[in-house]
């Protein structure tokens, strides 16, 4: 190839290469500019989450196209009211719960407004100041059991603003009276193992949503008609007290009544008839006798499935309904086996549904069982004499 022709080709190639290189640099400059703009926008927002010591700052991504609308920026929240007290734990994955239990606390820390479940049990708390929960109006569960709280060191309206509270645990304290007034929203009230001696008739007034009342292991000698207005009450545990008479009137909704370990010696004739849903009655370790203060028909309620009258001073088997399934009479002074207590008529069609009958620890002799007992008690799997 002639030298002139070669020179011309070299010049043409050099021109083409220069044009291509200039085009590449221009595109690179544009991409860098877009990246710079995106980074500038991303670094202009600094968001601090509620749990800044536990969670990294949130990262936001933006569209790469230069003509796209930017994402709206969230408004920063006030962190102070949401902070967890340093004495407690507030798990980020369960932000409505605050755990302050078993920390030797002698006072109640501040409760943030977002809390629904607060646990202060197993501490050394002796008092609850007025307004302690005024900020925490969303509370549903409040656990204060196993402390040293006394009635004289509680504000008069400490629970006044907790209109969503459903469960209150104050068992194992030094209370001498029921706290109150209590929120109408309350469903469970736990006050066992205190020093309460009396429950006035209006002490539980307005608690129409209460389903469970635990007052065992106190020193209660009088209940009055405090249970009568509790329209939703299902369980009442009044065991291990100093009651000498049953509460005046039971709610129609009641299903479980525990009165064991008291000093009760009399029950009105139709006492259990007003509670058509009553299933379990426990009155062991009382002072019940058949000497005029206990009607022979008192326990003949068609709804009761389990009746515990063990360790009283009964001389006769009380009359029970044929629907009863478990009857505990051990440790009494019963000296005869009266089949009429279980079946008013004994035949093929009339029999008791009783499955467990305990008569051990009485004065009945085994040969005193009447011959028609197997026909009446044909469902019984356990009979102990």
C-alpha positions in Angstrom: 0.0 0.0 0.0 1.4 3.4 -0.9 2.7 5.5 2.1 0.2 8.3 1.4 -2.8 6.0 1.5 -1.5 4.5 4.8 -1.2 8.0 6.4 -4.8 8.8 5.3 -6.1 5.6 7.0 -4.3 6.4 10.2 -5.8 9.8 10.4 -9.3 8.5 9.8 -9.0 5.9 12.5 -7.7 8.4 15.0 -10.7 10.7 14.3 -13.1 7.8 14.9 -11.4 6.9 18.2 -11.5 10.4 19.4 -15.2 10.7 18.7 -16.0 7.5 20.6 -14.0 8.5 23.6 -15.7 11.8 23.9 -19.1 10.2 23.7 -18.2 7.7 26.6 -17.0 10.5 28.9 -20.2 12.5 28.5 -22.4 9.5 29.5 -20.2 8.8 32.5 -20.4 12.4 33.7 -24.2 12.3 33.5 -24.4 9.0 35.5 -22.1 10.5 38.2 -24.3 13.6 38.4 -27.4 11.6 39.0 -25.7 9.5 41.7 -24.5 12.7 43.4 -28.0 14.2 43.5 -29.4 11.0 44.9 -26.8 10.9 47.7 -27.4 14.5 48.6 -31.1 13.9 49.0 -30.5 10.7 51.1 -28.1 12.4 53.5 -30.3 15.4 54.1 -32.7 13.4 56.3 -31.7 12.1 59.7 -34.4 10.0 61.4 -34.1 8.8 65.0 -36.3 5.8 65.9 -37.9 5.3 69.3 -35.3 2.8 70.4 -32.2 4.6 69.1 -29.9 2.6 71.4 -31.2 -0.7 70.0 -32.1 -0.2 66.4 -30.1 1.3 63.4 -31.4 4.4 61.7 -33.9 3.6 59.0 -32.5 3.6 55.4 -34.6 4.9 52.5 -34.1 4.2 48.8 -35.0 6.6 46.0 -35.9 6.0 42.3 -33.0 6.3 39.9 -34.9 8.3 37.3 -34.3 12.0 37.6 -37.9 13.0 36.8 -39.6 10.7 39.4 -41.4 12.2 42.4 -39.4 11.8 45.6 -40.9 9.7 48.4 -42.6 11.6 51.2 -40.5 11.9 54.4 -42.1 10.6 57.6 -42.5 13.2 60.4 -40.2 12.6 63.4 -41.9 11.4 66.6 -41.3 12.8 70.1 -39.0 10.2 71.7 -39.2 11.3 75.3 -42.7 10.0 76.3 -41.9 6.7 74.7 -38.7 6.0 76.4 -38.5 3.0 78.7 -37.6 3.7 82.4 -34.0 2.7 83.1 -35.2 0.4 85.9 -37.3 -1.7 83.4 -37.2 -3.5 80.1 -39.4 -2.6 77.2 -38.8 -5.1 74.3 -38.8 -3.4 70.9 -40.9 -6.3 69.4 -43.5 -5.9 72.2 -43.5 -2.1 72.6 -46.7 -2.0 74.7 -45.3 -4.1 77.6 -43.0 -3.0 80.4 -41.2 -5.5 82.6 -40.1 -4.2 86.0 -40.5 -7.4 88.0 -38.0 -8.9 90.5 -35.7 -5.9 90.7 -35.9 -4.9 94.4 -37.8 -1.8 93.5 -39.2 0.3 96.4 -41.2 2.7 94.2 -43.2 2.7 91.0 -41.3 4.0 88.0 -42.9 6.3 85.4 -45.3 4.4 83.1 -45.1 5.6 79.4 -48.4 6.4 77.8 -48.2 3.6 75.2 -48.1 0.8 77.7 -50.9 -1.8 77.9 -49.2 -4.5 80.0 -47.1 -3.5 83.0 -45.4 -5.9 85.4 -44.2 -4.8 88.9 -44.5 -8.1 90.7 -41.9 -9.5 93.1 -40.5 -6.2 94.4 -40.4 -4.3 97.6 -43.0 -1.6 96.7 -44.9 -0.3 99.7 -47.0 2.5 98.3 -48.8 3.8 95.2 -48.8 7.5 95.0 -51.8 9.5 93.7 -51.7 9.9 89.9 -49.2 7.1 89.4 -51.0 5.8 86.4 -52.7 9.0 85.1 -50.4 9.0 82.1 -51.0 5.3 81.2 -54.7 5.4 80.3 -54.2 2.5 77.8 -53.3 -0.1 80.5 -55.1 -3.4 80.3 -53.0 -5.6 82.6 -51.4 -4.3 85.8 -49.4 -6.8 87.9 -48.5 -5.6 91.4 -48.5 -8.9 93.3 -45.8 -10.1 95.7 -45.0 -6.6 97.1 -45.6 -4.9 100.4 -48.3 -2.4 99.4 -50.6 -1.3 102.3 -54.1 0.2 101.9 -53.1 3.3 103.9 -50.3 4.0 101.4 -52.4 4.0 98.3 -53.9 7.1 96.7 -57.7 7.2 96.9 -58.2 7.2 93.1 -55.0 5.6 91.7 -57.0 3.5 89.3 -59.5 6.2 88.4 -58.3 6.9 84.9 -57.6 3.3 83.8 -60.9 2.9 81.9 -59.5 0.0 79.9 -58.0 -2.0 82.7 -59.1 -5.7 82.5 -56.8 -7.5 84.9 -55.5 -6.3 88.3 -53.1 -8.4 90.3 -52.6 -7.3 93.9 -52.4 -10.7 95.7 -49.7 -11.2 98.3 -49.6 -7.6 99.6 -50.5 -5.9 102.9 -54.0 -4.6 101.9 -56.5 -4.3 104.7 -59.4 -3.3 102.5 -60.4 -3.5 98.8 -58.8 -0.9 96.6 -61.2 1.5 94.9 -62.9 2.8 93.2 -62.1 0.3 90.5 -62.6 0.7 86.7 -65.8 -0.7 85.3 -63.8 -2.4 82.6 -62.2 -4.8 85.1 -62.6 -8.5 84.3 -60.3 -10.2 86.8 -59.5 -9.0 90.3 -56.8 -10.9 92.2 -56.6 -10.0 96.0 -55.7 -13.3 97.6 -53.1 -13.4 100.4 -53.8 -10.0 101.9 -55.2 -8.8 105.3 -58.7 -7.8 104.2 -61.3 -8.4 106.9 -64.5 -7.0 105.5 -66.0 -6.4 102.0 -68.7 -3.8 102.2 -71.8 -4.4 100.1 -70.9 -1.5 97.7 -67.2 -2.3 97.5 -67.6 -4.0 94.0 -70.4 -1.8 92.8 -70.5 -1.1 89.1 -68.1 -4.0 88.1 -70.6 -5.5 85.7 -67.8 -6.9 83.5 -66.0 -8.8 86.3 -65.8 -12.5 85.6 -63.3 -13.7 88.2 -62.9 -12.6 91.9 -60.0 -14.0 94.0 -60.2 -13.2 97.7 -58.9 -16.4 99.3 -56.4 -16.4 102.2 -57.6 -13.2 103.8 -59.4 -12.6 107.1 -62.8 -11.8 105.7 -65.7 -12.3 108.2 -68.4 -10.5 106.3 -69.2 -10.2 102.6 -72.7 -8.7 102.7 -74.4 -8.6 99.3 -71.2 -7.5 97.5 -71.5 -10.3 94.9 -75.1 -9.8 94.0 -74.6 -7.0 91.4 -71.8 -8.7 89.5 -73.8 -9.7 86.5 -70.9 -11.3 84.6 -69.2 -13.1 87.6 -68.3 -16.7 86.8 -65.8 -17.6 89.5 -65.7 -16.5 93.2 -62.9 -17.8 95.4 -63.6 -16.9 99.0 -61.8 -19.9 100.5 -59.5 -19.6 103.6 -61.3 -16.8 105.3 -63.3 -16.2 108.5 -66.8 -16.3 107.0 -69.5 -17.6 109.3 -72.3 -17.2 106.7 -72.5 -17.3 103.0 -72.6 -14.1 101.0 -76.0 -12.6 100.8 -77.2 -13.5 97.3 -75.3 -15.0 94.3 -75.3 -13.6 90.8 -77.2 -15.7 88.2 -74.0 -15.9 86.0 -71.9 -17.8 88.7 -70.4 -21.2 87.7 -67.8 -21.8 90.4 -68.1 -21.0 94.1 -65.2 -21.8 96.5 -66.0 -21.4 100.2 -63.7 -24.1 101.7 -61.8 -23.4 105.0 -64.3 -21.0 106.6 -66.6 -21.3 109.6 -70.0 -21.4 107.8 -72.7 -23.2 109.7 -75.9 -22.3 107.8 -77.2 -22.0 104.3 -80.6 -20.7 103.2 -83.0 -23.2 101.6 -83.0 -21.8 98.1 -79.5 -20.3 98.2 -78.2 -22.1 95.1 -81.4 -21.9 93.1 -80.8 -18.3 92.0 -77.7 -19.4 90.1 -78.9 -21.7 87.3 -75.4 -22.0 85.8 -73.6 -23.1 89.0 -71.5 -26.2 88.3 -68.9 -26.4 91.1 -69.5 -25.8 94.8 -66.7 -26.4 97.3 -67.5 -26.0 101.1 -65.1 -28.4 102.7 -63.7 -27.7 106.1 -66.6 -25.6 107.4 -69.0 -26.1 110.3 -72.1 -27.5 108.5 -74.4 -29.7 110.5 -77.9 -31.1 110.1 -79.2 -29.6 113.3 -81.8 -27.2 112.0 -79.5 -24.7 110.2 -79.2 -26.6 107.0 -82.3 -27.6 105.0 -82.4 -31.1 103.7 -83.0 -29.7 100.2 -80.4 -27.0 100.1 -78.0 -28.8 97.7 -80.7 -30.2 95.4 -79.8 -28.0 92.5 -80.1 -29.4 88.9 -77.0 -27.5 87.6 -74.4 -28.6 90.2 -72.0 -31.2 88.9 -69.5 -31.3 91.7 -70.2 -30.8 95.4 -67.5 -30.9 98.1 -68.9 -31.0 101.7 -66.0 -33.0 103.1 -64.7 -32.3 106.7 -67.8 -30.7 108.1 -70.1 -32.1 110.9 -72.9 -33.6 108.9 -74.7 -36.6 110.4 -76.8 -37.4 107.3 -76.2 -37.4 103.6 -77.9 -34.3 102.2 -80.4 -34.7 99.4 -78.7 -34.0 96.0 -80.0 -33.8 92.4 -79.7 -36.8 90.1 -77.6 -34.7 87.8 -74.7 -34.5 90.3 -71.6 -36.3 89.2 -69.1 -36.0 92.0 -70.0 -35.8 95.7 -67.3 -35.6 98.5 -68.5 -36.3 102.0 -65.5 -37.8 103.6 -64.5 -36.7 107.1 -68.0 -36.1 108.5 -70.1 -37.8 111.1 -72.5 -39.6 108.8 -73.8 -42.9 110.2 -76.3 -44.1 107.7 -76.5 -44.7 103.9 -79.8 -43.2 102.8 -80.5 -44.1 99.2 -83.3 -41.5 99.1 -80.6 -38.8 99.2 -79.7 -39.8 95.7 -82.9 -41.2 94.2 -86.4 -40.3 95.3 -87.7 -43.2 93.2 -85.6 -46.3 92.4 -86.4 -48.1 89.2 -85.1 -48.7 85.7 -85.8 -45.2 84.5 -84.8 -43.2 87.6 -81.2 -43.3 88.7 -78.4 -41.0 89.7 -75.7 -39.8 87.4 -73.2 -39.9 90.3 -69.8 -41.1 89.2 -67.7 -40.5 92.4 -69.0 -40.8 95.9 -66.6 -40.4 98.9 -68.0 -41.5 102.3 -64.8 -42.6 103.9 -63.9 -41.3 107.3 -67.5 -41.4 108.5 -69.3 -43.8 110.9 -71.1 -45.8 108.2 -70.5 -49.5 108.2 -70.0 -51.3 104.9 -73.0 -53.7 105.5 -75.2 -50.7 105.9 -75.4 -50.1 102.2 -79.0 -50.8 101.0 -79.7 -53.5 98.4 -81.1 -51.1 95.9 -78.0 -48.9 95.9 -76.5 -50.6 92.8 -79.7 -49.8 90.8 -79.8 -46.2 91.9 -76.0 -45.6 91.6 -75.5 -47.6 88.4 -73.2 -44.9 86.9 -70.9 -44.7 89.9 -67.3 -45.7 89.1 -65.9 -44.9 92.6 -67.7 -45.4 95.9 -65.5 -45.2 99.0 -67.0 -46.1 102.4 
